């Protein structure tokens, strides 16, 4: 029997998110409706026709995903580098299924996997449950959450099968800059190691310009064919409710291995969901949708920055560069706080929901005092949530215990 550790962050979300008054733990850009999507379209009539499935027979959908959706997704990557076609895209039930299928198909007993850390727990717990040895490649909080490629090289073994990246990163909101990403890809190619890059927060780049030398392209556009990227409509595209994601790779052998596993778990994704997804990434809608979300991220980052600045006596951060999340460190009297207790008291007293870093990203031992904030939620939720937090900081923060040693 496969043994897998409890999924801490999802357990936390399951316990609190339906009752929270101010969910500032949400990692999706503020959700939109189908009508909202139509309003963003450059050709509303054509978009309405594309999404209208009222006369369609609701049979199984296309096993690998519709041609329209896979073609549109392939186009997102091919703008900067040729080579990815719709045949290299596989549609899944969200990025969580995309990641699971990739790992289940390619990793097993006797393999060694290196995973960027901190990150979404699935990315290192699933390969461990499959019998792989997993090494955590730790980002350095003292150095703006940077990775050390020399450390990666020292960690690599003869049986290293896969390097797992999360770019932009959850929970820190940092990126792997292009020069460093090039080093990683070059090293992986030299050692014939698969790169699995979870890019679910791409392309929400709110604090770096495409003209910057550090701006990271998708790993799939870096010239190495043993790269797999996963994505979703939940985070950057504001459509978590359609539960649609994807796997993309230019390597046909890799895609076919994943397809073999997929047959055991998913016949197809919902036709209704795929129709909405395909339209969201069509030329009619995608630019306005992403523009809306990037501007929302910029606006909300300023709001959150003002809060952090006003409470610098109790908290600090490495300001996020991309994505929808940030990792904020809380302290008092020179010691880190008990982040889980802080988050519990905050939601009990105010209804504001955050995610405790050590509990949900550090296995109870790393990242003490840190909390993850999802700041690209509805504007009023963020503003009102931070105002409630302001009152808590003034009246009750002094009573929050510090982290156990």
MINUVEX-145531 format. One record per residue: z, x, y of N, C-alpha, C in turn. Coordinates in steps of 0.1 Angstrom, whole numbers, plus 5000, padded with zeros to 4 digits. Example, Ala and Ser with C-alpha at 12.3 -4.5 7.8 and 13.67 -1.06 7.14 Angstrom:
BEGIN
507851324943507851234955507851324967507151284978507151374989507951295000
// end
This chain:
BEGIN
500050084988500050005000500050095013499150055022499150135035500450105042501050215047502250195056501850235070502150145079501750165093502950135102503150215112504350195121504150065129505149995133505049885143504349925155503449835160502649865172503549825184504149925190505249905200504749825212503649875218503249815230502749665228502049635217501649505214502849415211503849465204505049395202505749355215505749445224506349425237505649315245504249325244503449225251503649085244503749085231503848955224505248895228506248975230507548915232507648855246506948925256507248885270506048825278504848855274503748815284503548675286503848585276503648445278504748375286505848445288506948385296507148455309506548575311506648645324506048565336506848565347506348495359505348585366505548715365504648815372504348925362503148905356502749005346502049115353502849225356502249345362502149445351502149405338501849485327500449475322499749375327498449335322497449455325496649495315495749605317494349565320494049435320492649385323492549365338491349395343491049355356491049205357491549155368491849005369490748925363491048835354490148765346489248665354488048645350487148555356486748445346486248335352485748225344484248235342483648155334482148145333481548105346482248015353481747975367481748095376482848175376482948295384481848385381481548405369480448495365479148445370478848315370477648265375477548285390478648275397478648295411478348435415478648535406478348675409476848705406476248615399474848645394473848645406472848735405471848745415470748635413470848575401469848465397470648365389471348275397472248185391471648085380470448045384469747955375469448025361468948145362468648215350469848255342470948285349472148315342472748185335472648075342473147945336472347915323471047945323470247915312470648015300470948135304471248235293472548205286473548145294474848115289474947985282474047895285474047755280473647755265474747725257474547725242474747585237474647485245475047355241474147295230472847345230471947295220471747385208472447495208472347605198473147555185472547575174473247555161474247665159475547625157476547715156476747775142475747845138475747915125476448055128476448145117476848275120475948345130476448435138475648505147474948625140474248705147473648825142474748925137474548975125475649055119476049175128475049245133475349365141475449335156475249205160475249165174473849135178473749045188472449005192471649115199470349105198469449215204469749215219469849105226470049105240471349185244472449155237473649215241473649365238473149405226473049545222472149625232471049565235470049625245470749655258471449545263472049565276473149665276473949675265474949775264474349915263473349935255472650065254472150105268471750015276471250045289472350105298473650065296474750115304474850265303474550315291474650465288473350535291472250475289470950545290470550575304471250515314470850535327470850685331471850765325471950905328471450995317471350945305470851035295470150945284468950985280468150905271468650935257468350845248468650875234469350755227470150685234470850565228469950445228469750385217468950265216469950145211469450025211470249915207470649935192469850005184470250035170471550115169471850185179473050265179474250185184474150055187475249975192475649875182476949865179477449765169478549675177478349545176479249455183480449425174481649415180482949395173483749295180484849255174485849165180486749255189486349285200487149365210487149515206487649595215487749735213488749775202489749685200490749715190490149715176489149625174488449625161487449745161486849775172485949885173486650015169487850035174488550155171489050155156489450045152489950035138488850065128487750005130486550015121486050165121486050225132485650365133486550455125487850435127488850525120488850495105488750365102488850325088487550385080486450385087485250435081485150585079485750655088485450795089486650895086487850835085489050925084489850885072490350985064491150945053492051065048492551045036493451155030492751285030493451385034492951525034492351565048492151465057491551495070492651525080492251605090493151635101492451575114493351505121492851435134493651485145493051515156493751555169493451435179494551385185494551275193495151305207494451275218495051285231496251195232497351245240498551175240499251195253499751095260499950955255498650885255498650775247497450685247497850565239496950475238497150355230497450385216498550335211499150385199498250365187497450265187496450245176495650375173495350455183494450565181495050675173496350685172496950785163497750725151498150605152498850545141497950505130496750455133495850405123495350525114494950635120494550745111495750805102496950795108498050845100498350745089498150615091498350515080497250535069496150595072495050615063495250745055496350815058496550935050496151065057495651055069495251175077496451245083496351375085497351445092496951435107497851385116497551365130498351465138497651535147498351625157498151555171499151545179499151495192498851595202497751585209497351675220497851625233498951685237499751635248499251665262499051565270498751585284500051635291499851715301501051775307501451705320502551635320502951555332503251655343503651775340504051875351502751925357501651905351500351955357499351845358499851735365499051615368498351555355499151565344498651505332497351565326497151695329495951765325496151795310494951815303494951865290494652015290494952085279494752225278493752245267492552285270491552305259491952425250492552525255492952635247493952585236494852495240495752435231495052355220493952285224493152215214492552315204492052425208491552525199492552575190493752595195494852645186495252535176495152415179495552305170494552275159493352315161492252285152492352365139492152285128492252345115490852335108490852395096489552395088489152255085490152165083489852025079489951925090489851975103489851885114488551805114488751675113487551585111487251525124488251495133487951415145488851455156488351445168489151455180488951325188490151265191490151135197490551145211489751095220489951095234490050955240490750945251490850815258490550845273489350805277488850855290488150745298488650685308489950705315491150675306492250735309493450725300494350605303494750545293495850445293497050515286498150535293498650465305498550535318498150665318498350745331497350715342496150655338495150635348494350765352494550875344493850995347492551005339491751105343490451125336490451265330489551285320489251425316488051465325488151555334487051585343485951645336484751635342483451675335483551815330483951915337483852055332484752065319485852005319486752005307486151925296485551815299484851735288483751815282483051895290481951975285482552085275483652135279484352235270484652175257485252055257485651985245484451955236483451905242482251865234481651995228481552095236480952225231481752275219483052275220483852325210483752235197483752105199483552015188482252035181481152055188479852085183479852215175480452315180480552445173481252425160482252345159483152325147482652205139481652135143481152015136482151905134482951885145483951785145483451655153483851545147483451415154484251395166483651345177484351305188484451155189485651095189485750945191486350925204485650875214486050855227486250705230487550665232487850525236487650515251486550445255486250445270486350295275487350235270487550085273487750065288488250165296488450145310487350195318486350245312485150285319484250165323483650155334483550245345484350215358485650185356486550155368487050295373486150355381486550475388486850445403488050425406488450375420488750495429489050605424489550715433488750845431487550835426486750955425485250905426484450985433483050945435482151005425481050935421480050985412479551125416479551155429479051285434480051395431481251365427482251475425481851555412482151685413481851775401482751735389483851665392484751625381484451495375483551415381483351285377482751285362483451215353483151235339482051135334480951185329480051095322480651045309480050945303480450895290480251015280481151025271480951135261479651125253479151005252477850985245476651055252476851085264475751135272475851285274476651355265476951495267476151585257475151525250474251605243474651635228475751575224476151605210476051475202475451475191475151345184476351295176477351375173478551335165479551275175479151195184480051125193479950975191481150915191481250775190482050725202481550625209482350575220482650425217483750375221484150235220484350175233484050045235484249975247484649835245484849765256485249625255484949545268484849415267484749335279486049295285487149335279488449295283488949355296488749495297489349565308488549575321487449645320486549665332485749545335485549455325484649345328485349205329486649205329487449085332487248965322486848995310486548895301487248905288488548925288489348945276489248825267489048705272489048585264487948575255486848645257485748635248485848725236486848815236487148905224485948975219485249045228484049115224484149255228483749345219483749495221482549555214482549685214481349755208481749895204480949945195480850085190479450135194479350255199478050315202478050455197476950495191476650635187475150655185474750775188473350815186473150855172474250875164474150925150474050805141472850785135472550675126473450675114473750795108474550795096475950745099476550785111477850735115477850585116476850535123476750385125476750315112475950365103475750295090477050305082477850405083479150415076480050305081480050295094480950195100480450055097479150035096478649895092479149865078479149955069479549935055481049875055481849935063483249885064483349755071482449735082482549615090482249495081481349505071481049395063482249335056483249415054484449365047485449295057485149305070486149255080485549145089484249155092483749065102482249035098481948905096480548865094479748885106480348825117479648835130480648795141480248835153481048785165480548645169481348575175480948435179479748435188478848345185477548335193477948305208478948215210479348175223479848295231480648375225481148495231480048595235479148615225478048715227477148675239476948545240476048495251476648525264477948505266478648535278478648685281478948765270478948905271477648965275476548915269475248965272474848945287475248825292474948795306475748885315477048905312477848985320477349125323476649185312476149315314474549315316474049205320472649195324472449245338471249285342470949325355471349225366471349105362471748995372473148995376474049045367475549025369476349155369475949255362476749365360477249445372476249455382476649535394477649465402477449335404478449255412479749255405479749235392481049225385481849355386481149465383481849595384482249625398481449595408481749615422482949535426483049415421484249335424485449395419485449445406486649505400487049635405486049725409486349845415487049825429486449735436487049705450488449645448488649565438490049515435490949625432490549715424491349835420491749915432490849935441491050015453492149945462491849815464492749735472494249735467494349715454495649705448496349835447495549945445496150075445496850105458496250065469496850085482498150005483498149885478499449795478500449865470500149915458501149975449501550115455500650185461501050315468502150295478501950185486502950155496504350135490504350065479505650035472506250165467505450245461505950375455506450465467505750475478506150555489507550505495507650365495508850315501510050335492509850355479510950375469510850515463510450615471510350745465511750805462512750745466514150785463514450755448513650665442513850625428512650645419511450665424510350675415509250765421508350815412507250895416506150885406504950935409503850925400502851035403501951045394500651115396499651005398499150995411498350875414497150865405496950745400495750725391494450755397493450795389492150815394491150705390491450645378490450555372491250455364490550345359491150245351492050155358492850085351493649975357495149995356495550115351496950135348497450265355498750275356499450405361500750415354501250535354502550575347503450615358504550545361505450565371506750615365507350715371508650775366509750735375510750665369511950625376513150705373513950735383515150825381516250785390517450835388518550815397519550925395520150975405521151075404520651195396519451225398518851345391518551325376518751205371518451175357517451065356516651065345515650965342516450835338515850725341516550595337516150565323516950465317516550405304515450305307514250345304513050265309513050135302513450125289513449995282514449905287515649955290516649865296516249825310515649915318515149875331514149765330513149775321512149675320512749535315513749545306514349425301515149355313515949435320516649375331515749315342514649385344513749345355513149205351512649195339512049065335513048955334514248985330515348885329515748835342515948925352516448895365515348835375514148885373513048855383511848795377511648805364510348755358509248855359509448975364508449075366508349155353507149165347506949235334506249365336506949475332506349605331506449655316505849765313505949825300506749955300507749965291508550085291507850195284507750315291506950425286507450485273508750515272509250585260509150495248509450375250509450275239507950255234507050235243505750185239504650295238504950415244503950525243504550655238505850665237506550795234507350795221507250685213508050685201509550695203509950655214511450655217511950785222511150885222511651025226510851085237509551055238508751115249508651015261508451065273508150985285509250895289510450945287511650875291511550855306512050735310512050705325510750655330509650655322508350615327508150465324507350395332506950265330505450255333504750175325503350145328503150025336502450035347502049925356500649895355500249775353498849735354498549665367497849735376497749695390496549625394495649595384494349525388494449375384495649325384495849185381495449095393495748965392495548885404496348935416495748935428496348995440497748935443497848805442499148735445500148775434499748795422500748835411501248975415500449065419500849195422501749195434501349125445502149125457503549055455503548945448504848875446505648945436505049005426505849085416506449205423505749275431506349395438507449355448507249235454508349185463509649155455509449095443510649075435511249205430510449305427510949435423511649495435511149475447511849535459513249485459513449355457514849295457515649355446515049375434515849425423516249575426515349645432515649785435516849795445516849705454517949705464519249665459519249565450520549495446521049535432520149575423520549595409520149725403519349805409518849925403519950025401520950025409522150115408522850095394522749975389523449945376522549975364521350015365520450045354520950175348521250185335521650305328520650415328521050535328520150645326519750665311518750735309518250755295519150835287519350795274520250875266519651015263520451115262519951245260519451265246
// end
